[in-house]
Amino acid sequence: MPKLLEKRPEPPVLNEILEDLNNSSPDDIVFNFFATNAKSSEIADFGADQTKGVTKNNAELTNDRKKRSAGKEMKTGEESAEVEECYKRVKTLIESYNYLKTSQTTLTEKCSELEEMGQKVQQQITELKGHLTQ
């Protein structure tokens, strides 16, 4: 049976993630994605904070986010539409991921069924050849 998919690598441990973050450059897409893809200053500020203090702990980051969100006005219609569009894209991505995950199992089962059918066909061909040569 052919090898369908290679095994995925293990996820990185916390120290490896922190090392990657500390070694990344400030213009890395991870840190400026929101700044380049969103008009909301609140979201853009979030990306800027991450480039300054990658080593901040979770409590500090949570406090920073709370400070930014405290006293903010309600989002405008345009900002709400952007957030809704982003939500829809993420939802679609998750649905696609789940579909692909279940498809992998389905395809593996179908592949096994096809291999069994192929073996049966080969066996029947051999039997027919045997009958024709008699």
N, C-alpha and C positions, 0 to 999 in steps of 0.2 A: 504494500500500500504506500503511495507517495506521501511524503511529509507535507502536510497542508500549511501549517503555520509554525514558525519557530516560537519557542517559549520566550515570553517577555522578560526583560531584566527586572531584578528586584528594585523597588523604589529606593531612592537615596535615604540615608539616615540623616538626622537633624544636623550633625556636624558637617556633612557634605553639602547640604543645602546652604548652611550659613557660610561655608567657605566659598561656594559659588556666588552668593550674594556679595560677599566682601570683595571678591575678585572681579566683579562685573563693573563695567564702566557706567557713568551716570547717564549716557545717552542710550543705554540698553532699552530695547522696546518694552521690556517688562515694566520699566519705571516711567516711560513717557507715553504709553498707549493711550491712557485716558486724556492726557494733555493734548495729544494730536487728534483724537477721535471724538472728543466731547466738547461742548461749548460751555458746560457748567463749570464755573470757577471752583466750586466745591470739589468736584471730581478731579479737576486738573491739579488742585492743591494736594490732593492725596498722593498723586504720583510724585510730586516734588518732595514731599516729606519722606518718602521711601528712599530717595537717593541720598538724602542727608544723613539719615541715621539707620542704616541697615541693622545695626546691632541693638536697636531699641528693643526692650522686652515687650511682651504682649500688653501688660498693664499700661505702659507709657503710650503705646500705639492706641489703645482703647481710649485713654484720656484725651489724646490729641484729636481723635475722631469726635468724641463727645463735645470738646471745645468748639470744633468747627461747625458741628450741627446745632449747637445751642444758639438760639436767637435767629436762626435762618428763616427767611420768609418762605412761604409756600412756593413750590416750583411753578414756573409759568407753564402755559399750555405746551409751548415748544419743548421745554425741558422734559415735561411729562411724556410727550410723544417720543422723545429720544430714549428715555428710560424704558418705555413700553416696547419700542422697537428692539432695544438691546435684550430685554427679557424674552421677547419672541424668538430672537436668534439663538439665545442660550437654550431655551426650551426645545427648539427644533434640533439643536446639536445633541442634547441629551436624548431626545427621542431617536435620533439617528444612531447614536451610540448603542442604545438598548436594542434597536432593531438589528444592528450588526452583530451584537453579542449573541442574540438568539439565533440569528442566521448562521453563525458559525456552527452551532450545535446541529441545526437542521441540515446544513450542507454536509457535515460529517456523517450524519445518519444516511442521507441520500447517497453519498459516495459509497458507503458500505453496501447499501442496497444494490447500487449499480455494479459493484464488484461481484456480488453474489449472483446477480442476473447474468453477468458476463461469463462467470464460471459455468453456470447452467447451460448457457448457449453453447459454450465450447464443448461441454459434455454431450449435448444433443447433436452437435455437428459431428463429433467423433462417432457417436452411435449411428448416425445416418451414413457416414462413410463406411462404417463396418457393415451395414446392411446392403449398401450398394456393391461392395466388393464380394459379397457372398454369391 
